[in-house]
Amino acid sequence: MEKYDYSELGLKAGLEIHQQLDSKEKLFCRCPTLIRDIEDSDFEFFRYLRATESEMGEKDRAAVEQTKIRRKYIYKAYDTTCLVENDEEPPGELNREALDISLGVAKLFNMKPVDQMHVMRKIVVDGSNTSGFQRTAFLASDGNIETSEGRCRIDSLCVEEEAAQKIEEIGDSIIYSLDRLGIPLVEIATAPDIKSPRHAREVAEYIGMVLRSTGKVKRGLGTIRQDVNISIARGARVEIKGVQALDLIEDIVRKEVERQLNLLFIRQELLERKAFVCEEIYDATGLFVDTKSKVLQKGIKKGAILAARLRKFNGLVGREVQPGRRLGTEFSDRAKTAGVGGIFHTDELPNYGITEKEVQALRDAIGANPDDAIIMVADEPEKSRLAIEAVILRAKEAIEGIPEETRKALPDGNTAYMRPLPGAARMYPETDVPQIEISQEYFDSIEVPELLTERAKRFASESGLNKELAEKIAYSKYLPLFEALLDTYSDNEHVNSTLIARTLVGIVPEIRRNGAETDNLTDEHFSGVFAAISNQEIAKEAIQDLLTALAKEPEITVQQAISNLGLSAFDPEEIENFIKNMVREKGDFIKEKGPAALGPLMGIVMKEFRGKVDGKILSHMLKREIDSFINQG
């Protein structure tokens, strides 16, 4: 049951889906799209970035804020990256394989492509692009999908280069890896047609299904990211970036609605109190020379403790806006953009070793009344000043309304401030990449793949899989392998569709949960296992043990693993003698149970010969011997 009536709240939400494409080469160079271990880096270099004016003569507000602090960006390069990633060589022509994949995606969303595609530069100065901008190209528009809540429009599809991957932050330095930079991706943006948290998830799931249907997108953590744009009536548009898990989308929408509602309640109370923000910044360093607070002692060593007075804000800075996050947390997020660790505010003091006496001395020194709140920052003088100024601005916004901003998704479904929403000054033309003609003939030549939903239905109707198994294999990363194996063993009496599917989406996850490194398993391993079953070299009961062994030692062949496990060809006479001796030993039990003795005795036989002989053969041999014993008795 939803907590809110989202239609009454005026919820507007849309998604931006960023999906890496599984092309052989990057978007503007011929480097492979391989993700490397950081230890493989051959060399590194660094950059300092700054905001520049667009061709309109304006600086993007988000870029300006991100360059307030001078940061050093360190880049790890590899033998699989080149001078294009280093921004020491112009980009090459746009990757045609990536363009073909993107046009196929556009077709699946019923979109109309542009007649001529132009590459643009989008200013990004957080260090994730060595050049200070991301290359992007608008490709198609006017698409749609059908959902349980009606039609959801797909406004745009862009082809972009992926950003570098952040590895680590050390002080004012950030380390990036260049292996990911330049991998082609599509950005799919919906219209604000999403009506509820559940609807947001439904739309995201459907778009993800369509993308995977191409068979040409990368899989795994970080290869697809969802950004969510959310606003409510009297609220503001907020872009929440980096939602990697579908399960998180519903929480993100719910908690952002809750945040905006709580900020509106706080604003109303501030207006009723006639609250205002004093712009004067106070140097409170001298008041804490003898403090016992270790945090403030560190601040004094760095240089300054600065304070600001928020008139009639007392009690509201500590007011919760999201679970575990308060208005003070919003202030702190803004302060952190200046490079400080956080803030102190009087709604949470005395605390952190700061005494009530020290708080009162601070109030007296800056002329704060009991209904005022005080913000403090302790750090280097310049950082402290920038941080206090950022808090003052955010406090003013609390009175004015909800600020438009870009926020990052947190693992618990909450969000934190990143930067202001970018404006039109963010974009300008890329002059190093020629435009590309998208003719109707070219667009018509792009083949449209079968949707995974339709493929699952086909597996159920044509291959004999039950509905659940058909859906699992259709959505699995092993889908291409399943289809190849299905084609190979279409008329085989020992290997059928159910066995193949259960192995790939049942046994493999099970041995992974038990600690096996299943990423080591190759298509050749699976092909060899099923070939051995088809040739009756092993029984299907051996699959789990055999795959576990291959995952542990992927360099050995299937035949070597069969030999190491003692699963080589069986001797029928040996099995027959084992069963006869066991039946004689269990004679009294068989007399008591009759034919029902088959089940318990089968367990003994399977324990002895599991993986060596098909269970059906063993069952037939044991039943025959039990029946013979009973008839003789």
Wavefront OBJ file of the C-alpha trace (Angstrom):
o trace
v 0.000 0.000 0.000
v 1.507 3.327 -1.080
v 1.946 6.030 1.557
v 0.920 8.864 -0.764
v -1.588 9.517 -3.539
v 0.976 10.546 -6.122
v -1.550 11.989 -8.548
v -2.786 14.392 -5.855
v 0.799 15.401 -5.092
v 1.353 16.220 -8.763
v 4.209 13.736 -9.191
v 6.096 14.057 -12.463
v 8.870 11.581 -13.113
v 10.971 10.463 -16.044
v 13.919 8.161 -16.564
v 17.259 8.445 -18.333
v 18.737 5.021 -19.006
v 22.437 4.776 -19.847
v 23.401 1.396 -21.318
v 26.875 0.375 -22.485
v 26.928 -1.258 -25.925
v 28.839 -4.483 -26.501
v 30.771 -3.302 -29.536
v 34.264 -4.529 -30.288
v 35.753 -1.033 -30.329
v 35.216 2.262 -28.543
v 33.117 5.080 -29.947
v 35.835 7.386 -31.325
v 38.939 5.179 -31.470
v 39.759 1.594 -32.319
v 40.656 0.540 -28.769
v 38.862 -2.567 -27.415
v 36.007 -2.165 -24.924
v 37.787 -4.165 -22.217
v 37.691 -3.433 -18.492
v 41.130 -3.930 -16.960
v 42.556 -4.504 -13.496
v 44.042 -1.303 -12.096
v 47.280 -3.235 -11.464
v 47.679 -3.628 -15.255
v 48.079 0.126 -15.766
v 51.205 0.934 -17.804
v 51.466 4.593 -16.896
v 49.559 7.502 -15.412
v 49.218 11.243 -15.944
v 47.243 14.057 -14.348
v 45.117 17.041 -15.325
v 43.623 20.148 -13.736
v 40.260 21.148 -15.224
v 38.419 24.462 -15.230
v 35.069 25.703 -16.503
v 35.134 27.426 -19.903
v 32.589 29.531 -21.732
v 30.303 27.931 -24.299
v 29.920 29.437 -27.781
v 27.085 31.508 -26.246
v 29.635 33.224 -24.013
v 28.276 31.685 -20.800
v 29.697 29.293 -18.248
v 27.569 26.363 -17.125
v 26.536 26.809 -13.474
v 27.214 23.172 -12.611
v 30.717 23.361 -14.094
v 31.451 26.578 -12.198
v 30.545 24.989 -8.875
v 32.607 21.867 -9.571
v 35.738 23.959 -10.170
v 35.492 26.024 -6.966
v 38.073 23.676 -5.464
v 41.271 23.031 -7.409
v 41.397 19.245 -7.767
v 44.088 17.086 -9.290
v 42.748 14.332 -11.552
v 45.043 11.329 -11.985
v 44.419 8.927 -14.871
v 45.512 5.287 -15.123
v 46.241 4.270 -18.733
v 46.783 0.815 -20.299
v 48.106 -0.915 -23.386
v 44.423 -1.102 -24.455
v 43.907 2.693 -24.318
v 45.333 5.330 -26.634
v 46.009 9.033 -27.175
v 42.313 9.731 -27.818
v 41.465 8.763 -24.227
v 44.431 10.861 -23.068
v 42.985 13.852 -24.984
v 46.281 14.130 -26.875
v 44.846 13.156 -30.272
v 41.595 14.131 -32.061
v 38.789 11.567 -32.068
v 38.312 9.267 -35.056
v 35.081 8.680 -36.945
v 32.117 7.459 -34.945
v 31.972 3.670 -34.566
v 29.502 2.337 -37.176
v 28.856 -0.885 -35.235
v 27.708 1.205 -32.256
v 25.553 3.337 -34.548
v 23.886 0.244 -36.045
v 23.118 -1.116 -32.573
v 21.696 2.252 -31.514
v 19.454 2.458 -34.585
v 18.174 -1.050 -33.794
v 17.284 0.149 -30.293
v 15.513 3.182 -31.796
v 13.415 0.867 -33.962
v 12.394 -1.233 -30.965
v 11.085 1.924 -29.276
v 9.202 3.049 -32.416
v 11.434 6.117 -32.720
v 12.181 8.394 -35.660
v 15.870 8.964 -36.443
v 17.357 12.315 -37.410
v 18.265 12.884 -41.052
v 21.757 13.984 -40.119
v 23.508 13.195 -36.851
v 25.842 15.785 -35.292
v 28.196 15.108 -32.394
v 28.123 17.641 -29.553
v 30.351 18.366 -26.588
v 28.735 18.298 -23.149
v 30.821 20.078 -20.494
v 31.806 17.744 -17.638
v 34.527 18.965 -15.282
v 34.355 16.382 -12.497
v 37.411 14.658 -13.974
v 35.513 11.748 -15.509
v 36.548 12.959 -18.999
v 40.156 13.963 -19.665
v 38.981 16.582 -22.149
v 36.558 18.284 -19.753
v 33.595 17.297 -21.914
v 31.649 14.225 -23.014
v 30.875 13.596 -26.679
v 27.218 12.895 -27.365
v 24.983 12.763 -30.440
v 21.196 13.075 -30.640
v 19.990 10.182 -32.818
v 16.219 9.622 -32.523
v 13.012 10.885 -30.899
v 9.227 10.443 -30.639
v 9.132 6.849 -29.422
v 6.839 5.103 -26.955
v 6.182 1.953 -24.958
v 2.962 0.512 -23.554
v 2.713 0.005 -19.769
v 0.082 -0.944 -17.202
v -0.402 2.802 -16.580
v -0.799 3.656 -20.252
v 1.639 4.824 -22.885
v 5.004 6.202 -21.792
v 6.704 8.386 -24.368
v 10.384 7.971 -25.206
v 11.566 11.502 -25.911
v 15.120 10.962 -27.086
v 17.885 8.487 -27.799
v 21.491 9.670 -27.839
v 24.752 7.881 -28.618
v 27.456 8.829 -26.112
v 30.918 7.897 -24.957
v 31.154 6.373 -21.485
v 33.053 8.282 -18.797
v 36.204 7.159 -17.025
v 35.704 5.098 -13.880
v 36.463 6.696 -10.523
v 38.822 4.484 -8.515
v 39.730 6.459 -5.412
v 39.719 9.908 -3.766
v 42.809 10.968 -1.832
v 42.477 14.460 -0.355
v 41.992 16.871 -3.252
v 43.124 14.248 -5.794
v 40.829 11.823 -7.623
v 42.098 8.739 -9.452
v 40.305 7.576 -12.615
v 40.788 4.525 -14.843
v 40.742 5.106 -18.614
v 39.689 1.568 -19.623
v 35.978 2.523 -19.491
v 36.335 5.959 -21.100
v 34.979 5.928 -24.642
v 32.941 2.725 -24.505
v 29.811 3.414 -26.606
v 26.515 3.770 -24.782
v 22.955 4.794 -25.529
v 21.103 7.310 -23.381
v 17.334 6.807 -23.513
v 15.184 9.544 -21.977
v 11.474 9.165 -21.278
v 8.926 11.954 -21.065
v 7.674 12.825 -17.530
v 4.868 10.262 -17.932
v 5.729 8.093 -14.911
v 2.936 8.204 -12.354
v 4.191 6.297 -9.288
v 7.233 4.509 -7.833
v 5.974 1.138 -9.101
v 5.378 2.607 -12.533
v 8.979 3.901 -12.561
v 10.256 0.407 -11.939
v 7.949 -1.082 -14.588
v 9.186 1.389 -17.206
v 12.836 0.780 -16.265
v 12.366 -2.990 -16.418
v 10.738 -2.796 -19.835
v 13.443 -0.539 -21.267
v 16.101 -2.867 -19.836
v 14.360 -5.860 -21.420
v 14.285 -4.139 -24.822
v 17.993 -3.285 -24.580
v 18.950 -6.850 -23.646
v 16.808 -8.141 -26.524
v 19.381 -6.732 -28.962
v 22.021 -9.143 -27.680
v 24.435 -6.251 -28.212
v 24.626 -4.626 -24.772
v 27.095 -5.281 -21.996
v 25.934 -7.094 -18.881
v 27.016 -6.821 -15.250
v 27.325 -4.222 -12.499
v 27.858 -0.695 -13.773
v 27.006 -1.409 -17.422
v 23.515 0.087 -17.089
v 22.601 3.094 -14.958
v 19.287 4.795 -14.377
v 18.901 8.507 -13.658
v 15.506 9.578 -12.321
v 13.994 13.052 -12.801
v 11.372 13.833 -10.136
v 9.221 16.761 -9.099
v 5.948 17.380 -7.252
v 3.526 20.306 -7.250
v 5.148 23.350 -5.573
v 8.409 21.383 -5.590
v 11.253 21.416 -8.129
v 12.801 19.142 -10.737
v 15.584 17.083 -9.257
v 17.783 14.713 -11.241
v 18.965 11.694 -9.244
v 21.978 10.032 -10.836
v 23.510 6.595 -10.638
v 20.638 4.266 -9.705
v 22.217 0.933 -10.604
v 19.709 -1.519 -9.108
v 16.116 -1.827 -10.299
v 15.070 -2.654 -6.740
v 16.207 0.832 -5.694
v 14.124 2.851 -8.161
v 10.879 2.611 -6.194
v 12.601 3.683 -2.963
v 14.344 6.558 -4.753
v 11.039 7.962 -6.040
v 9.227 7.502 -2.704
v 11.990 9.079 -0.662
v 12.483 12.018 -3.014
v 8.758 12.774 -2.802
v 9.072 12.555 0.985
v 12.106 14.876 0.938
v 10.351 17.521 -1.135
v 7.211 17.357 1.042
v 9.272 17.763 4.219
v 11.218 20.659 2.715
v 7.904 22.333 1.839
v 6.703 21.871 5.441
v 9.967 23.381 6.726
v 9.632 26.303 4.299
v 6.109 26.991 5.523
v 7.268 27.080 9.128
v 10.204 29.342 8.253
v 7.823 31.742 6.525
v 5.463 31.716 9.524
v 8.415 32.484 11.812
v 9.576 35.259 9.437
v 12.980 33.609 9.360
v 15.872 35.076 7.383
v 19.562 34.434 6.788
v 22.351 36.793 7.861
v 25.119 37.015 5.256
v 27.786 38.035 7.750
v 30.443 35.383 8.375
v 32.009 35.328 11.856
v 35.514 34.163 12.736
v 34.940 32.063 15.866
v 38.453 30.584 16.041
v 39.411 32.522 19.171
v 36.401 31.227 21.107
v 37.660 27.647 20.892
v 41.386 27.999 21.573
v 41.026 25.978 24.788
v 38.347 23.566 23.520
v 38.550 19.887 24.423
v 36.778 18.939 21.193
v 39.275 17.003 19.054
v 37.366 17.861 15.883
v 37.596 21.599 16.568
v 41.236 21.250 17.623
v 41.985 19.858 14.146
v 40.081 22.759 12.612
v 42.138 25.281 14.571
v 45.352 23.591 13.395
v 44.133 23.866 9.799
v 43.480 27.541 10.269
v 39.921 28.708 10.938
v 36.550 28.103 12.586
v 33.945 30.193 10.805
v 30.285 30.612 11.753
v 27.044 31.971 10.293
v 23.764 32.924 11.969
v 20.389 31.693 10.649
v 17.657 33.824 12.195
v 14.725 31.824 13.657
v 16.002 28.508 12.208
v 16.417 26.920 15.659
v 15.012 23.371 15.758
v 14.502 23.190 11.991
v 18.093 22.491 10.960
v 17.775 19.181 12.810
v 14.363 18.408 11.227
v 14.347 15.114 9.288
v 13.730 15.323 5.523
v 14.529 11.699 4.650
v 15.088 8.721 6.964
v 18.317 9.490 8.834
v 18.906 12.743 6.893
v 18.009 16.236 8.078
v 17.957 19.779 6.773
v 21.391 20.040 8.376
v 22.537 17.147 6.190
v 21.445 19.149 3.138
v 23.517 22.071 4.427
v 26.465 19.741 5.029
v 26.262 18.330 1.487
v 26.591 21.859 0.110
v 29.522 22.624 2.401
v 31.327 19.487 1.230
v 31.495 20.867 -2.318
v 34.134 23.238 -0.937
v 36.255 20.294 0.196
v 35.439 20.317 3.928
v 34.383 17.227 5.867
v 31.064 18.671 7.076
v 29.492 21.232 9.394
v 28.349 21.713 12.976
v 24.997 23.264 13.830
v 23.440 24.212 17.143
v 20.483 21.845 16.764
v 22.951 19.010 17.438
v 25.089 20.734 20.065
v 26.439 20.256 22.678
v 28.110 17.202 21.097
v 31.442 16.096 19.587
v 33.241 17.325 22.709
v 31.746 20.819 22.348
v 30.228 21.955 25.647
v 27.038 23.878 26.404
v 29.184 26.671 27.813
v 31.081 26.965 24.505
v 27.806 27.016 22.539
v 26.458 29.821 24.720
v 29.712 31.766 24.378
v 29.358 31.477 20.599
v 25.748 32.701 20.733
v 26.770 35.670 22.875
v 29.720 36.550 20.629
v 27.716 36.756 17.400
v 24.489 38.056 18.939
v 22.356 34.977 18.284
v 18.984 34.659 19.985
v 17.633 31.396 21.443
v 15.418 30.919 18.357
v 18.390 31.308 15.978
v 20.524 28.488 14.606
v 24.294 28.742 14.139
v 26.364 26.912 11.527
v 30.108 26.303 12.022
v 32.860 25.008 9.735
v 36.378 24.152 10.861
v 39.033 23.830 8.142
v 41.517 25.820 6.061
v 40.428 29.481 5.866
v 39.521 29.496 2.156
v 37.709 26.154 2.297
v 35.823 27.242 5.414
v 34.763 30.494 3.756
v 33.515 28.725 0.591
v 31.719 26.140 2.720
v 29.940 28.749 4.883
v 28.926 30.697 1.774
v 27.470 27.502 0.287
v 25.464 26.864 3.476
v 24.178 30.451 3.542
v 22.957 30.046 -0.032
v 21.255 26.726 0.784
v 19.606 28.238 3.875
v 18.175 31.047 1.728
v 16.833 28.422 -0.691
v 15.104 26.704 2.238
v 13.015 29.848 2.670
v 12.439 30.387 -1.053
v 11.471 26.813 -1.954
v 13.086 23.621 -3.186
v 16.216 24.114 -5.310
v 16.647 22.424 -8.682
v 19.722 20.243 -8.410
v 21.490 17.059 -9.395
v 21.680 14.496 -6.604
v 23.347 11.110 -6.286
v 21.537 7.924 -5.280
v 22.626 6.391 -1.977
v 22.451 2.632 -1.268
v 19.506 3.046 1.147
v 17.318 4.905 -1.364
v 18.106 8.351 0.023
v 19.939 10.944 -2.051
v 22.723 13.483 -1.542
v 23.542 16.765 -3.292
v 26.029 16.658 -6.177
v 25.728 19.959 -8.100
v 23.176 22.370 -9.594
v 21.187 21.230 -12.611
v 23.182 22.059 -15.754
v 21.856 24.657 -18.155
v 21.939 25.290 -21.904
v 25.518 26.572 -21.684
v 26.641 23.001 -21.129
v 26.427 22.016 -24.833
v 28.366 23.113 -27.900
v 29.305 21.494 -31.245
v 32.117 18.950 -31.658
v 34.112 20.187 -34.651
v 36.492 17.204 -34.868
v 33.853 14.595 -35.827
v 32.011 14.818 -39.173
v 28.224 14.582 -39.297
v 26.621 11.299 -40.384
v 23.724 10.966 -42.822
v 20.897 8.695 -41.626
v 18.950 7.894 -44.783
v 15.616 6.087 -44.761
v 17.234 3.273 -46.726
v 19.955 2.923 -44.084
v 17.416 2.945 -41.257
v 15.205 0.372 -43.027
v 18.198 -1.953 -43.447
v 18.672 -2.272 -39.662
v 17.246 -5.594 -38.471
v 14.982 -5.608 -35.429
v 15.632 -8.458 -32.966
v 12.953 -10.506 -31.258
v 11.979 -9.140 -27.833
v 12.958 -11.309 -24.870
v 9.325 -11.500 -23.781
v 8.398 -13.025 -27.147
v 11.417 -15.289 -27.070
v 10.383 -16.662 -23.663
v 6.925 -17.465 -25.061
v 8.544 -19.226 -28.019
v 10.778 -21.315 -25.766
v 7.737 -22.400 -23.773
v 5.690 -23.325 -26.839
v 8.371 -24.774 -29.123
v 11.093 -26.123 -26.826
v 8.974 -27.658 -24.082
v 10.282 -25.472 -21.261
v 7.907 -24.523 -18.466
v 7.024 -20.808 -18.268
v 9.348 -20.014 -15.350
v 12.351 -21.734 -16.912
v 11.628 -20.172 -20.310
v 11.600 -16.660 -18.795
v 14.762 -17.268 -16.774
v 16.790 -18.454 -19.746
v 15.408 -15.724 -22.026
v 16.622 -13.035 -19.604
v 19.877 -14.810 -18.760
v 23.295 -13.795 -20.021
v 23.572 -17.398 -21.209
v 20.795 -16.899 -23.792
v 23.106 -17.028 -26.875
v 24.787 -20.168 -25.516
v 21.409 -21.772 -24.778
v 20.223 -21.178 -28.326
v 23.463 -22.547 -29.793
v 23.283 -25.698 -27.627
v 19.584 -26.091 -28.394
v 20.380 -26.091 -32.090
v 23.191 -28.628 -31.616
v 21.102 -31.087 -29.589
v 17.677 -30.543 -31.150
v 17.128 -34.288 -31.774
v 19.280 -35.768 -29.024
v 17.731 -38.304 -26.626
v 20.237 -37.601 -23.839
v 20.446 -33.781 -23.961
v 17.209 -31.779 -24.139
v 16.141 -28.145 -23.709
v 15.160 -28.561 -20.059
v 18.527 -30.077 -19.107
v 20.419 -27.275 -20.887
v 18.292 -24.511 -19.344
v 18.392 -25.962 -15.818
v 22.150 -26.249 -16.059
v 22.638 -22.629 -17.134
v 20.115 -20.890 -14.850
v 19.848 -23.466 -12.058
v 23.082 -25.359 -11.475
v 25.444 -22.489 -12.339
v 23.900 -20.063 -9.779
v 23.874 -22.861 -7.196
v 27.577 -23.649 -7.494
v 28.272 -19.886 -7.491
v 26.485 -19.603 -4.135
v 28.682 -22.465 -2.918
v 31.820 -20.498 -3.758
v 32.646 -21.582 -7.330
v 34.132 -18.894 -9.609
v 31.580 -19.417 -12.367
v 32.940 -16.489 -14.396
v 35.811 -18.848 -15.249
v 33.423 -21.131 -17.154
v 33.542 -20.681 -20.938
v 31.180 -21.711 -23.719
v 33.697 -24.438 -24.582
v 33.372 -25.870 -21.065
v 29.587 -26.135 -21.371
v 29.778 -27.553 -24.886
v 32.223 -30.197 -23.712
v 30.045 -31.182 -20.750
v 26.941 -31.679 -22.910
v 28.961 -33.535 -25.552
v 30.114 -35.957 -22.850
v 26.501 -36.513 -21.743
v 25.362 -36.974 -25.334
v 28.074 -39.588 -25.902
v 27.108 -41.281 -22.587
v 30.611 -40.764 -21.211
v 29.036 -39.328 -18.053
v 25.552 -39.066 -16.565
v 23.684 -35.784 -16.205
v 24.038 -36.154 -12.420
v 27.750 -35.335 -12.907
v 27.099 -31.822 -14.243
v 27.329 -30.020 -10.893
v 30.577 -31.680 -9.801
v 32.083 -31.317 -13.260
v 31.306 -27.593 -13.608
v 32.590 -26.956 -10.072
v 35.876 -28.632 -10.987
v 36.163 -26.668 -14.245
v 35.451 -23.383 -12.463
v 38.279 -24.171 -10.064
v 40.722 -25.201 -12.817
v 39.478 -23.536 -16.025
v 42.698 -24.325 -17.872
v 42.020 -28.099 -17.943
v 39.829 -29.787 -20.541
v 36.461 -31.381 -19.857
v 37.983 -34.811 -20.484
v 40.744 -34.138 -17.929
v 38.121 -33.023 -15.374
v 36.087 -36.212 -16.033
v 39.200 -38.308 -15.457
v 40.242 -36.363 -12.321
v 36.798 -36.885 -10.792
v 36.784 -40.581 -11.617
v 33.786 -40.173 -13.894
v 35.229 -42.206 -16.759
v 33.216 -44.875 -18.595
v 31.515 -47.375 -16.295
v 31.590 -51.183 -16.301
v 28.005 -52.564 -16.504
v 29.085 -55.818 -14.864
v 30.532 -53.927 -11.901
v 27.247 -52.087 -11.365
v 25.172 -55.246 -11.739
v 27.298 -57.081 -9.162
v 27.072 -54.129 -6.746
v 23.265 -54.095 -7.011
v 22.925 -57.872 -6.611
v 25.111 -57.904 -3.485
v 23.234 -54.962 -1.979
v 19.833 -56.576 -2.616
v 20.973 -59.759 -0.873
v 22.263 -57.744 2.095
v 19.002 -55.772 2.342
v 16.792 -58.859 1.871
v 14.873 -58.467 5.140
v 14.206 -54.803 4.373
v 12.917 -55.693 0.891
v 10.627 -58.405 2.300
v 9.169 -55.849 4.705
v 8.767 -52.972 2.218
v 8.241 -54.839 -1.038
v 8.474 -52.624 -4.181
v 8.555 -49.557 -1.910
v 12.135 -50.461 -1.042
v 13.216 -49.049 -4.417
v 13.449 -45.416 -3.200
v 15.701 -45.940 -0.160
v 17.946 -48.429 -1.980
v 18.211 -46.096 -4.981
v 19.876 -43.556 -2.706
v 22.640 -46.059 -1.908
v 23.197 -46.862 -5.569
v 23.246 -43.199 -6.606
v 25.780 -42.388 -3.918
v 28.072 -45.018 -5.370
v 27.628 -44.264 -9.063
v 26.420 -40.619 -9.203
v 27.790 -38.932 -12.277
v 28.999 -42.167 -13.835
v 25.671 -43.655 -14.905
v 22.370 -42.068 -15.839
v 19.911 -42.319 -12.957
v 17.260 -43.840 -15.213
v 19.570 -46.727 -16.079
v 20.417 -47.323 -12.424
v 16.749 -47.191 -11.437
v 15.840 -49.709 -14.138
v 18.609 -52.129 -13.077
v 17.732 -51.851 -9.370
v 13.983 -52.321 -9.966
v 14.638 -55.392 -12.052
v 16.809 -56.941 -9.322
v 14.296 -56.137 -6.531
v 11.413 -57.638 -8.552
v 13.486 -60.767 -9.161
v 14.281 -61.089 -5.448
v 10.611 -60.675 -4.441
v 9.424 -63.233 -7.038
v 12.006 -65.777 -5.874
v 11.045 -65.212 -2.240
l 1 2 3 4 5 6 7 8 9 10 11 12 13 14 15 16 17 18 19 20 21 22 23 24 25 26 27 28 29 30 31 32 33 34 35 36 37 38 39 40 41 42 43 44 45 46 47 48 49 50 51 52 53 54 55 56 57 58 59 60 61 62 63 64 65 66 67 68 69 70 71 72 73 74 75 76 77 78 79 80 81 82 83 84 85 86 87 88 89 90 91 92 93 94 95 96 97 98 99 100 101 102 103 104 105 106 107 108 109 110 111 112 113 114 115 116 117 118 119 120 121 122 123 124 125 126 127 128 129 130 131 132 133 134 135 136 137 138 139 140 141 142 143 144 145 146 147 148 149 150 151 152 153 154 155 156 157 158 159 160 161 162 163 164 165 166 167 168 169 170 171 172 173 174 175 176 177 178 179 180 181 182 183 184 185 186 187 188 189 190 191 192 193 194 195 196 197 198 199 200 201 202 203 204 205 206 207 208 209 210 211 212 213 214 215 216 217 218 219 220 221 222 223 224 225 226 227 228 229 230 231 232 233 234 235 236 237 238 239 240 241 242 243 244 245 246 247 248 249 250 251 252 253 254 255 256 257 258 259 260 261 262 263 264 265 266 267 268 269 270 271 272 273 274 275 276 277 278 279 280 281 282 283 284 285 286 287 288 289 290 291 292 293 294 295 296 297 298 299 300 301 302 303 304 305 306 307 308 309 310 311 312 313 314 315 316 317 318 319 320 321 322 323 324 325 326 327 328 329 330 331 332 333 334 335 336 337 338 339 340 341 342 343 344 345 346 347 348 349 350 351 352 353 354 355 356 357 358 359 360 361 362 363 364 365 366 367 368 369 370 371 372 373 374 375 376 377 378 379 380 381 382 383 384 385 386 387 388 389 390 391 392 393 394 395 396 397 398 399 400 401 402 403 404 405 406 407 408 409 410 411 412 413 414 415 416 417 418 419 420 421 422 423 424 425 426 427 428 429 430 431 432 433 434 435 436 437 438 439 440 441 442 443 444 445 446 447 448 449 450 451 452 453 454 455 456 457 458 459 460 461 462 463 464 465 466 467 468 469 470 471 472 473 474 475 476 477 478 479 480 481 482 483 484 485 486 487 488 489 490 491 492 493 494 495 496 497 498 499 500 501 502 503 504 505 506 507 508 509 510 511 512 513 514 515 516 517 518 519 520 521 522 523 524 525 526 527 528 529 530 531 532 533 534 535 536 537 538 539 540 541 542 543 544 545 546 547 548 549 550 551 552 553 554 555 556 557 558 559 560 561 562 563 564 565 566 567 568 569 570 571 572 573 574 575 576 577 578 579 580 581 582 583 584 585 586 587 588 589 590 591 592 593 594 595 596 597 598 599 600 601 602 603 604 605 606 607 608 609 610 611 612 613 614 615 616 617 618 619 620 621 622 623 624 625 626 627 628 629 630 631 632 633
